[in-house]
């Protein structure tokens, strides 16, 4: 910050071009320099597969000590066993259901016991565990909303509150994985959107509260990586569709019709194989959030199409944004 202030003062005072250029280059190099990973530990939730599994490997390769929380470790799940079989002192795999107060408390105790210098705290927490679902509002049950929120939203709140004392001690980072659907909405995704909007609001409040402690709270808002993460599968869509149809009232089933519902399910099954298959954009942004001296508050790992759509949906008048992107919308 002092370097930036000196550079700004020099430029405002009309200092020599050579010195100004040298200071600018120095500032750019300073901004790019990463914090060392050695000696730092990060806990990640949802490491059984998807972003969490890939991130655990990535951060381990960067030199971090990784606490990889897995839902299925006690059941010898494939993802947990793969991480455990790395046989590295810096890869600690632990059982962790983010919906369980007991398992989260046990995870905190495990981290405290395992850290080489627990008094220095935990550098990073990555809240990644999450689920997805679909279903238009009249088909989705209240239980659907509660189930998704319990994992995506309240799981994030539960884990964050449990680990914040350790994060504050290290003046570290809280990185919450939300979604572009935590900033804009989409038909038939209300259960998911509500949970991700909630995580975004929670993160924004926490970010403002943590400034005084020197803790950075960062949001990662990916676009469509369904094909890469397997967060939705064709079999899962079929099971959800059967529950949605059987759980709907007779009036809803009659008004919407089976043909409409079947077409909608087919669209969702096609969606399962869509999106980016390479998660590098997401991993790069999370790594930057954990290692940069000046991380962004929000990262948007996504293709150009989704970035443009996100800007349109969040900045244009609602009627115009809907007219551009939502079938049936009128001005």
C-alpha positions as CSV (number, residue, x, y, z in Angstrom):
1,X,0.0,0.0,0.0
2,X,2.9,2.4,0.8
3,X,4.4,1.6,-2.6
4,X,1.1,2.4,-4.3
5,X,0.8,5.6,-2.4
6,X,4.3,6.8,-3.3
7,X,3.7,5.8,-7.0
8,X,0.4,7.7,-7.1
9,X,2.0,10.8,-5.4
10,X,4.9,10.8,-7.9
11,X,2.5,10.6,-10.9
12,X,0.3,13.4,-9.5
13,X,3.3,15.6,-8.9
14,X,4.5,15.1,-12.4
15,X,7.7,13.3,-11.5
16,X,10.3,12.1,-14.1
17,X,9.1,9.6,-16.7
18,X,11.8,7.1,-16.1
19,X,11.3,7.0,-12.4
20,X,7.5,6.8,-12.8
21,X,7.9,3.9,-15.3
22,X,10.3,2.1,-12.9
23,X,7.9,2.4,-10.0
24,X,4.9,1.3,-12.2
25,X,6.8,-1.9,-13.2
26,X,7.8,-2.5,-9.6
27,X,4.1,-2.1,-8.5
28,X,3.0,-4.6,-11.2
29,X,5.6,-7.1,-10.2
30,X,4.5,-6.7,-6.5
31,X,0.9,-7.3,-7.5
32,X,1.7,-10.4,-9.3
33,X,4.0,-12.0,-6.7
34,X,2.2,-14.9,-4.9
35,X,2.3,-15.6,-1.2
36,X,4.3,-18.7,-0.4
37,X,2.2,-21.9,0.1
38,X,4.8,-23.6,2.3
39,X,3.7,-23.8,5.9
40,X,0.1,-22.8,5.1
41,X,-2.9,-25.2,5.5
42,X,-6.3,-25.1,3.7
43,X,-9.4,-27.0,4.5
44,X,-11.7,-27.9,1.6
45,X,-15.2,-29.4,1.8
46,X,-16.7,-31.7,-0.7
47,X,-13.5,-33.4,-1.9
48,X,-15.2,-36.7,-3.0
49,X,-15.4,-35.5,-6.6
50,X,-15.7,-32.4,-8.8
51,X,-14.1,-29.1,-8.0
52,X,-13.1,-30.1,-4.4
53,X,-11.3,-33.3,-5.4
54,X,-9.4,-31.5,-8.2
55,X,-8.6,-28.6,-5.9
56,X,-7.2,-30.8,-3.2
57,X,-4.7,-32.2,-5.6
58,X,-3.9,-28.8,-7.1
59,X,-3.3,-27.1,-3.8
60,X,-1.2,-30.0,-2.6
61,X,0.9,-29.7,-5.7
62,X,1.3,-26.0,-5.0
63,X,2.8,-26.9,-1.6
64,X,-0.1,-26.4,0.8
65,X,-1.1,-28.8,3.5
66,X,-4.6,-29.8,2.5
67,X,-7.4,-31.0,4.8
68,X,-9.7,-32.7,2.4
69,X,-13.2,-33.0,3.8
70,X,-15.1,-36.0,2.2
71,X,-18.6,-37.1,2.8
72,X,-17.9,-40.7,2.1
73,X,-14.5,-41.2,3.7
74,X,-15.9,-43.5,6.4
75,X,-17.5,-45.6,3.5
76,X,-14.2,-45.8,1.7
77,X,-15.5,-43.7,-1.2
78,X,-13.4,-43.7,-4.4
79,X,-12.5,-40.0,-4.2
80,X,-11.5,-40.1,-0.5
81,X,-9.4,-43.2,-1.1
82,X,-7.7,-41.7,-4.1
83,X,-6.6,-38.7,-2.0
84,X,-5.7,-40.9,1.0
85,X,-3.6,-43.2,-1.2
86,X,-1.3,-40.3,-2.1
87,X,0.4,-41.1,1.2
88,X,1.5,-37.6,1.7
89,X,2.0,-35.9,5.1
90,X,0.5,-32.8,3.5
91,X,-2.8,-34.5,2.4
92,X,-5.1,-35.1,5.4
93,X,-8.4,-36.7,4.4
94,X,-11.2,-36.5,7.0
95,X,-14.8,-37.5,7.3
96,X,-17.0,-34.4,7.0
97,X,-20.7,-34.0,6.4
98,X,-21.3,-30.3,6.3
99,X,-24.9,-30.9,7.6
100,X,-23.7,-32.6,10.8
101,X,-22.8,-30.4,13.8
102,X,-20.9,-33.3,15.3
103,X,-18.8,-34.1,12.2
104,X,-17.9,-30.4,11.7
105,X,-16.9,-30.1,15.4
106,X,-14.8,-33.2,15.0
107,X,-13.2,-31.8,11.9
108,X,-12.2,-28.6,13.8
109,X,-10.7,-30.7,16.6
110,X,-8.8,-32.8,14.0
111,X,-7.4,-29.7,12.3
112,X,-6.3,-28.2,15.7
113,X,-4.5,-31.4,16.7
114,X,-2.9,-31.8,13.3
115,X,-1.6,-28.3,12.6
116,X,2.1,-28.0,13.3
117,X,1.6,-24.6,14.9
118,X,-2.1,-24.3,15.8
119,X,-1.6,-21.0,17.5
120,X,-0.9,-19.5,14.1
121,X,-4.3,-20.7,12.8
122,X,-5.6,-22.0,9.5
123,X,-4.7,-20.1,6.4
124,X,-7.6,-21.0,4.1
125,X,-11.2,-22.4,4.1
126,X,-12.8,-23.4,0.8
127,X,-16.5,-24.1,1.2
128,X,-17.1,-26.2,-1.9
129,X,-19.6,-28.9,-0.8
130,X,-22.8,-28.6,-2.7
131,X,-25.7,-30.2,-4.6
132,X,-27.9,-29.2,-7.5
133,X,-31.5,-30.0,-8.5
134,X,-34.2,-28.8,-10.9
135,X,-37.9,-28.4,-10.9
136,X,-40.3,-25.5,-11.6
137,X,-41.8,-23.9,-8.5
138,X,-45.1,-25.7,-8.8
139,X,-43.4,-29.0,-8.9
140,X,-40.7,-28.5,-6.4
141,X,-41.7,-29.5,-2.8
142,X,-40.7,-27.5,0.3
143,X,-38.5,-30.5,1.2
144,X,-36.6,-29.9,-2.0
145,X,-35.9,-26.3,-1.1
146,X,-34.9,-27.3,2.4
147,X,-32.6,-30.2,1.4
148,X,-30.6,-28.1,-1.1
149,X,-30.4,-25.1,1.3
150,X,-29.3,-27.4,4.2
151,X,-26.2,-28.4,2.2
152,X,-25.4,-25.4,0.0
153,X,-26.3,-22.6,2.4
154,X,-26.5,-23.8,6.0
155,X,-23.6,-26.2,5.4
156,X,-21.5,-23.2,4.3
157,X,-22.6,-21.1,7.3
158,X,-22.0,-24.0,9.7
159,X,-18.5,-24.8,8.5
160,X,-17.5,-21.1,8.3
161,X,-18.6,-20.3,11.9
162,X,-16.8,-23.4,13.2
163,X,-13.4,-22.5,11.5
164,X,-13.5,-18.7,11.7
165,X,-11.5,-18.5,15.0
166,X,-8.7,-20.4,13.3
167,X,-8.9,-18.3,10.1
168,X,-8.9,-15.1,12.1
169,X,-5.8,-16.2,14.0
170,X,-4.0,-16.6,10.6
171,X,-5.5,-13.5,9.1
172,X,-6.4,-15.9,6.3
173,X,-8.9,-16.5,3.6
174,X,-12.5,-17.8,3.3
175,X,-13.3,-18.8,-0.2
176,X,-16.9,-19.7,-0.9
177,X,-17.9,-21.4,-4.1
178,X,-21.3,-20.1,-5.3
179,X,-22.4,-20.0,-9.0
180,X,-23.4,-17.5,-11.7
181,X,-26.9,-18.7,-10.4
182,X,-26.1,-16.9,-7.2
183,X,-26.1,-13.6,-9.1
184,X,-28.8,-14.3,-11.8
185,X,-31.7,-16.7,-11.9
186,X,-32.9,-19.4,-14.3
187,X,-36.3,-21.1,-14.8
188,X,-36.6,-24.4,-13.0
189,X,-33.6,-23.7,-10.8
190,X,-35.2,-21.8,-7.9
191,X,-34.1,-24.3,-5.2
192,X,-30.5,-24.0,-6.3
193,X,-30.6,-20.2,-6.9
194,X,-32.1,-19.5,-3.5
195,X,-29.3,-21.4,-1.8
196,X,-26.5,-19.8,-3.9
197,X,-28.0,-16.3,-3.5
198,X,-28.0,-17.0,0.2
199,X,-24.3,-17.9,0.2
200,X,-23.5,-14.8,-1.7
201,X,-25.3,-12.6,0.8
202,X,-23.7,-14.4,3.7
203,X,-20.3,-13.9,2.1
204,X,-20.9,-10.2,1.5
205,X,-21.9,-9.6,5.1
206,X,-19.0,-11.7,6.4
207,X,-16.5,-9.9,4.1
208,X,-17.5,-6.6,5.7
209,X,-17.3,-7.9,9.2
210,X,-13.8,-9.5,8.6
211,X,-12.0,-6.4,7.4
212,X,-11.1,-5.5,10.9
213,X,-9.5,-8.9,11.4
214,X,-7.4,-8.8,8.2
215,X,-9.4,-11.8,6.8
216,X,-10.4,-11.8,3.2
217,X,-13.7,-13.4,2.2
218,X,-13.9,-14.3,-1.5
219,X,-16.6,-15.6,-3.8
220,X,-16.0,-17.9,-6.8
221,X,-18.9,-17.8,-9.2
222,X,-18.5,-20.4,-11.9
223,X,-20.7,-20.8,-15.0
224,X,-21.7,-24.2,-16.3
225,X,-19.3,-27.0,-15.4
226,X,-22.0,-29.7,-15.0
227,X,-20.2,-32.1,-17.4
228,X,-17.0,-31.7,-15.5
229,X,-18.2,-32.1,-12.0
230,X,-21.1,-34.5,-12.3
231,X,-23.2,-32.4,-9.9
232,X,-26.2,-33.5,-12.1
233,X,-26.4,-36.9,-13.8
234,X,-28.9,-38.4,-16.2
235,X,-29.9,-41.0,-13.6
236,X,-30.3,-38.3,-11.0
237,X,-32.5,-36.3,-13.3
238,X,-34.8,-39.3,-13.9
239,X,-35.1,-39.9,-10.1
240,X,-35.8,-36.3,-9.5
241,X,-38.3,-36.1,-12.3
242,X,-40.3,-39.1,-11.0
243,X,-40.4,-37.5,-7.5
244,X,-41.5,-34.1,-9.0
245,X,-44.3,-35.6,-11.0
246,X,-45.6,-37.9,-8.3
247,X,-45.4,-35.1,-5.7
248,X,-47.3,-32.5,-7.8
249,X,-51.0,-31.9,-7.2
250,X,-53.5,-33.3,-9.7
251,X,-54.3,-29.7,-10.7
252,X,-50.7,-29.0,-11.5
253,X,-50.2,-32.2,-13.5
254,X,-53.4,-31.5,-15.5
255,X,-52.5,-27.8,-16.2
256,X,-48.9,-28.4,-17.3
257,X,-49.5,-31.8,-19.0
258,X,-47.3,-34.8,-19.2
259,X,-46.0,-33.9,-22.7
260,X,-44.6,-30.5,-21.4
261,X,-43.1,-32.2,-18.3
262,X,-41.4,-34.9,-20.5
263,X,-39.9,-32.3,-22.8
264,X,-38.6,-30.3,-19.8
265,X,-37.0,-33.4,-18.3
266,X,-35.4,-34.2,-21.7
267,X,-33.9,-30.7,-21.8
268,X,-32.5,-31.1,-18.3
269,X,-30.9,-34.5,-19.3
270,X,-29.3,-32.8,-22.3
271,X,-28.0,-30.1,-20.0
272,X,-26.1,-32.8,-18.0
273,X,-23.5,-33.2,-20.8
274,X,-23.2,-29.4,-21.4
275,X,-20.7,-26.9,-20.2
276,X,-16.9,-26.8,-19.8
277,X,-15.2,-30.0,-19.1
278,X,-11.9,-28.5,-18.0
279,X,-12.0,-27.1,-14.5
280,X,-8.8,-25.2,-14.8
281,X,-10.5,-21.8,-14.9
282,X,-12.0,-22.5,-11.5
283,X,-8.9,-24.0,-9.9
284,X,-6.8,-21.1,-11.2
285,X,-9.1,-18.6,-9.6
286,X,-9.3,-20.4,-6.3
287,X,-5.6,-20.7,-6.2
288,X,-5.2,-17.0,-6.9
289,X,-7.7,-16.2,-4.2
290,X,-5.6,-18.1,-1.7
291,X,-2.1,-16.9,-2.8
292,X,-2.5,-13.4,-4.1
293,X,-1.5,-10.5,-1.8
294,X,-4.5,-8.6,-3.2
295,X,-7.2,-11.1,-4.3
296,X,-10.4,-10.0,-5.9
297,X,-13.6,-10.1,-3.9
298,X,-15.3,-12.0,-6.7
299,X,-14.1,-14.3,-9.5
300,X,-16.1,-15.3,-12.5
301,X,-14.6,-18.4,-14.2
302,X,-16.8,-18.7,-17.2
303,X,-17.0,-18.5,-21.0
304,X,-17.6,-15.2,-22.7
305,X,-21.2,-16.0,-23.5
306,X,-22.0,-16.5,-19.8
307,X,-20.0,-13.5,-18.7
308,X,-22.0,-11.3,-21.1
309,X,-25.3,-12.8,-20.0
310,X,-24.4,-12.3,-16.4
311,X,-23.6,-8.6,-17.0
312,X,-26.9,-8.2,-18.9
313,X,-29.0,-10.0,-16.4
314,X,-27.5,-8.0,-13.4
315,X,-27.2,-4.6,-15.0
316,X,-29.9,-4.1,-17.6
317,X,-33.5,-3.3,-16.7
318,X,-35.2,-6.5,-15.7
319,X,-37.8,-6.4,-18.5
320,X,-35.1,-6.0,-21.2
321,X,-32.8,-8.7,-19.7
322,X,-35.7,-11.2,-19.5
323,X,-36.8,-10.4,-23.1
324,X,-33.3,-11.1,-24.3
325,X,-32.8,-14.4,-22.6
326,X,-36.1,-15.9,-21.3
327,X,-38.5,-17.6,-23.8
328,X,-42.0,-16.1,-23.6
329,X,-40.9,-12.9,-21.9
330,X,-42.4,-9.7,-23.4
331,X,-41.5,-6.0,-23.1
